[in-house]
Amino acid sequence: MRIMTRDREFYKSLILLAIPIALQNFISYAVNFADNLMIGQLGEYAISGVYMGNQVQTLLQYVVNGIGQALLILSAQYWGKRDTFSIRRLTSMCLRISTIIGIILSVSAFLFPAEITRIFTKDEEVIRHTVMYLRIVCWSYFFFCISQLLINAMRSVETVRIGLVISIITLFVNISLNYILIFGKLGLPALGIQGAAIATLISRFVEAAVMVIYVFFIDKKLGFKLKDFLLPGGKLFKDLLRYGAPVLGGQVVWAINSLAQSAIIGRMSAEAIASVSVAGNLNTLLFMVVLGLSAALGIITGKMVGAGKYELMKEYARTAQVLFAAIGVFMGTLLFLLRGPFLTLYDLAPDTISVAKQFLTVLSIAMIGRCYQATCLSGLVKAGGDVSFVFKNDTIFVFLVVLPSAIIAQRIFHAPSWVVYACLMSDQILKCFVAIWKINSFNWIKNLTRSDSESETNKA
């Protein structure tokens, strides 16, 4: 039994798929980071307002990612069988569902921005800044849904470079507009956080437009036509519900977890809220690389399982665990070492910098476990067909460990903010023990494709 596979195709595919995805994730987050960095020049309340305003986007992102992951898991396995008709049907269903959700959240955020913000914080100055941002940025949700679902459809057939191209375009558009609109350049008025919201809205529109043009007029693998987006689900709709519900449920759990954490953090000082936003930026920026590798692993896993290559998949799984554990140690150390230099990029008060350093220390430890368990459970177990396990595992840890421990630490023991934050990150380490057992049982390898999909294609 080999721990490290000698199959060069695995390493080649992992790298070739991971690099564009990682760069796409990195650039996409760089857009958010540029927002945060420029807005950081406006003070703690501006940072806190944008952070709170983005909680609705976070909710949407979790839901759309859940739908996109369900699409990616099923479509990657059908790609292993080269059944492109089923992939087009799955994509059309997922796109319709996600855009409806996006419209609902857009209207809700526009009509009730203050009410939504008060769920997370009682600070009226933070609420005032959040409302200014949210009333504009909410209209970007529809375009976000379109671009993300189509990117996942392309990823499922191993077309990953288009996502990178779109991210590069969005980066230039967003940063340029941020600079012009936030600070009032080229003769325009300085709009502050409202300028950042307008820049995000325009960037999302451009992103969706480019993706639609690519899918309809450039891509040759799937051959989408307008009529394909009206295709009925048939039996595949039942599969999407059956296998997609646990994936979406897992994302909903994380959405609840994220929103609950924001509510807990929102009861802290403005300095603590700003510190979480700043510390989270560096943490996520580094994790983009790992997310790219995890997404690539998921595509490889789905393709191997769909093609019935189970023994080779077991060999790949053992190798992946060693790789991600080593990456976790490296990334955790790097995060710790970059704490000081990174914080000098912000114009923050000394107290805020001190709290941010404490949060980054907590994150550097959590990063080690996150790189192993989160990526392997997603890239192997979930992508391999056991879609319900990750959902159950996350649910147990969120509602029985993470949130209760943080609430007890904050409300009963009045613990320092970094202790509360450590409770919120505790699952990243604890879930490693579960991941080791589950992954090496190999009972997660399940083929989810239908044997009668070709007959349905012929009928079409």
N, C-alpha and C positions, 0 to 999 in steps of 0.2 A: 504494500500500500504506500504510494507516494504522497508526501505532504505537498511538494511543489511539482506541478505538472511540467513535463518536458515538451508539451505541445506548444510550439512557437505560435501557432495560429491564435491561441488564447491571448497571449501577451500582445500580439500584433493587433487583434481586433479590439482588445481592451483599450489600448493606447489610441488607436485611430478613431474610435468612437468617443473616447473620453475627452480628448483634447478639444474638439469643437464644442462639445457640451459644456465642459468646464470653462472654456473661454466665454461661451455665451452666458453662462451663469455669472461669471466674474464681471463681465461687462454690464449685464443687466443690473447686478447689484451696485456696480460702480455708478450707475445712474442715480440710484437711491442714495448712495454715499455722497455723490456730488450735491444732491439736494440738501442732505443733512449738513455737509460741510459749509455750504454757502449760507444756509439758514442759521448755522451756528454763529455766524458773525452778527446775527440780530439779537442774540442773548438766549438765556435759559427758557424763557416763556415761549419764544418762537419755536425752539427745538421741541419742547414739550407739547406745543399745540399741533405740530406736524406729526409727532409720534402718536398722539392720541387720535388724530384725524385718520391716520393710516390703519387704525384697528378694523375699520369696515373693510378696507382693502385686504387686510390680513384674513378676515373671515372669508371673503370672496376667494382669495388665493387658495385657502385650504380646501374649499368646496370644489373649485375648478381643478385644482391639482388632484383631488380625489377622483373626479370624473376622468381627468386626463390619464391618471395612473391606471384606472380600470380599462380605458381604451388601449393604453400602451401594453398592458399585460395580455389582454386577449388578442390584440392585433399582432403583437410580436410572435405569438404562437401560430397564428394563421399565416404569418409571413414565413415561418418555418415550413409550412405546407404550400407556400406560394399561392394562397387563396386571396387575391386582391379584392374580389367582389365583396367578400365578407368584411374586409377592412373598411371599404367605402361605406357600407351600411352601418357599421359600428360608429364610424366618424360622424355620419349625418345625425344619428340619434344623439350622440354626446354633445354635438354642437347645438342642437335645438334645446336640449335641457339646460346647458350652461348659460346660453344667452338669455333665456327666460329668467334665470336666477340673477344674472347681472342686471337686468332691467329693474327687477323688484328691489334690489339693494340700492340702485342709483336713485330711484324715486324716494325710497325711505330715507336715505341719507340727505337728500335735498330738502325734504319736507320737515324732518325732525333731527337736525344736526345737534342742537343743544341737548335735547332729550337723550340722544344716543351717547353723547360725550359724558353726561352726568352719570352714566352707568360705571364709568371708569375713574372719574375724579370729581371732587367738589370745589376745586380751585376755580373761581370765576374768571380769573385772568387767563388761565390755561383754556377754559371753555371758550372764551371770546376768540382767542387765536385759532382754536380748532374749528369753530364754526366758519370763520373766514376761509379757511383752507378746504373744508369738507364740501361746502356748497358748490365749489367749482370742480374739484378733483373727482367727485362722484360720477360725473358723466363720462369718465374714462373706463368705467367698469365693463361696459358693453364691448368695447374694442379689445380690452384685455382678454375677455372670454374667447373671442374669435381667434386671436393670434395664438393663445396658449393651446387650444384644442387642435388647431391645424399643425402646430409645431410637434405635438405629441404624435399625431398621425404620421408625420414624416419620420420621426424618430423610430417608430415601430418597424419601418421598412429600411432602417439603417441610413436614412438621409438626414444627416445631422448638421451639415454645414450651413444650410439655409437659416437655422436658428442663430448661428454665429453672425452671419451677414446682417440679419435684422437687428441684432443687438448692437452691432457697430454703428449702424445707421441711427438707431435710437439714441445711442450715447452722444453722438455729435449733435443731434437735434436738441436733445434735452439739456445738455450742458450749455450749449449756445443760448438757448432761450432762457435758461435759468439765470445766466449772467446778465442778459439784457433786461429781463423783466423783474428780477429780484432787486437789482441795484439801480435800475433806470438808466440804461445805456442807449446810445444811438438816438437820443432825443426823446425817448419814452420815459414816462414817470416811473419812479421806484415803487413797485407794488408789493415788496416783501414776500410773505408767505403766499399771498394770492398769486403773485407772479410764478412761484414754484408750482402751484396747482395748475395754472394755465399751461405751463411748459410740459407738465406730465400729461395733461389731456391731449395736447397736440402730438406728443411723442407716441402715445398709445394709438392714436388714429393712424399715424404714419406706419407704425408697426403692423397693425391689422391690414392696412391697404397693401403693403408689400407682400404679406403672407398670402393674401387672397390671389394676387396677381401670380405669385409663384405656383400655387396649387393648381390654378386653372389653366395657365398658359405655358408653364415651363416644365413642371414635373412630368416624367414619363413612366414612373413605376406604377402609380395608382391610376392615372388617367381620369382624374375627377372632371365631371361635367356638372352644370348647374342642376340638372334633374336628379343627380345622385343625392343631393341634400334633402330631397323629398322622399327618398326611399323608405318604405315601411320596415319596421324592425323584424317582424316575423319571429321565428324561433330565437334569433340572435338577441332580440329584446329581452327574452326570458333569461338568456345567459348573462346579459349585461346587468339585469337586476340581481340575479343569483350571485354572480361573482363580483359585480361592481358595488353592491350594497355594503359588504364588509370593508371594502377599500374606502368608499365614501364615508362610511361610518367612522373609520379610523381618522380620516381627515376632520370630521365633525368633532370628534373627541379632542383632537389637537387644537381645533379652533376654539372650543370651549376652554381648554387649558390655557391657550394664549390670551383669550379675553379675560379669564379669571385672574391670570397672572398680572395682566394690565390693571385690573381693578385693585389687586393687592398692592402693586407698585404705586398706583395712583393715590393710595392713602399715605404714601411717604411724602417727603419734601419735594419741592421743585428740583432741588439739586440731585436727589436720588433718581427722579424720573429722567432728567437729562443724562445722568450717568448710565442708566440702563440703555438709553438710546445710543449713546456714544460707544459704550463697551460692546453692545450687540453688533455694531457696525464692523468692528475689527474681527470679532468672532465669526460673523457670517462671511466676511470677505475671505478669510482663510478657508472656511469650510466649503466654499464654492468649488475648489479643486476636488475635494472628496466627493461632493455631490455629483460631479461629472463622472468620476470613476464608478460611483454607485449606479448611476443611470446607464452607463455603458455595460456594467455587469448585468443589469436587469434585462437589457436588450439581448445580450448573449444567452442568458439563462432562458428567456422565453423562446428564443429561436432553437436552442438545443432540446428543450423539453418538447416543443411542437414537432420537432423532427424525430423524436423518440430516442435520442442519444443519452440515455440515463446514466450509464456507467461513466461516460466521459464527463457528464455534468457533476458527478460526485467528486471526481478528481479536480475539476475546476473550483468546486466549493471549498475544498481543503486549502487550495492555494490562495483563494481570495481572502480567507480568514487571516492567514499569516500576513498578507500584504496590508490589509486594512488595520490590523493591530499595530504593525510597525509604523504606518502612516499616522496613526493616532498619537503615538509617543512623540513623533517628530513635530506634528502640528501643535500639540499641547505645549511643548517646550518653546516653539517659535512664538506662540501667542503670549506666553509669559515674558519672553525677552523683548517683545515689541511694545509692551505696555507703555512705558515712559515715552519713547519717541513718538508713538501714535497720538498720545494725548496732547502733545505740543502743537498739533495741527489745529486745535480748537482754542477759541478765546473763552476759557472757562474760569470761574472763580476757584481759588485754592481748595475750598471745601468740596466742590464738585469733582475736581481732579482726584482728590484723596479717595472719595467714594468710588469713582470710576476705576481706580487702580485695584481696590478691593474686589469689585465685581469681575474684573479681568483675571484676577488670580483664581477666583472660583471657576470661571469659564475655561481657564487653561487646564484645570484638572478634569472638568466635565468633558472637554474636547477629546481626551484619550478614549473614554468609554464610548462617546458618541460616534467616533470614526469607525469603531469596530461594530458595535451592536446595531446602530441605526442603519448603517449602510448595508451590512450583511443581511439583516432581517428584511430590508426592502429589496435589495438587489438579488438575493437568493430565495428566501422563503416566500415572500409575496410574489415576486416575478415567476417563481417556480410553480405556482398554482395554489399554494395554501394561503388564500387571501384572507381567511377569517382569523388566523392565529395572531397576526400582528395587531389586528383590531382588538381582540380580546386582551392581549398583553398590554397594549397601551391604555386601554380602559381601566384595567386593574391598577396600574401604577399611577395614573393621573388622579383617579378618584379615591384611592385608598392610601396612597403614599405622598405624592407631590403636593397636592392642594391642602390636604389636612395638616401635614407637617408645617407648611408655610403659614397657614392661618393660626395654628397653635403657637408657633414661634412669635408671630406678630401680635396677636390679640391677647394671649395669655401671659407669655413670658416677656413681651415687649423687647424682643431681641434686636440687636443692631441690624441695619438694613442688609449687610453682607451675609448674615446668618440666614435671614429670610430668603435671600436670593440663592444661597446654597441649598436650602430645602427645595426650592423650585427647580434646581438642576440635579437633584439627587438621583433621579431615575436614570440619568445617562450612564452612571456607573453601575447601579444595581441591576439593570437589564442585561448587562454583559453575561451574568451567570445563566440567565434564561437562554440567551442567544447561543451560548456554547453547547448547551444540551440540545436545543431544537435543531440547530443547523446540522450537527453531526449525527442526528437520528435519521436524516435523509427521508423522513416520511412526508416532506413538503413537496416532493417532485410529483406533480399531477398535471396531466394533459387536459386542458380545458376546451379544446377545439371539438367541433361536431364532425362526425364522420360523414354526415349527409350534406355538408356545406357545398360540395361540388355539384350535387344534384340540384340544389337551390340556385346555384350559379347558372347552370344550364337552362333552367326554367326562365331565368331572367333574360 
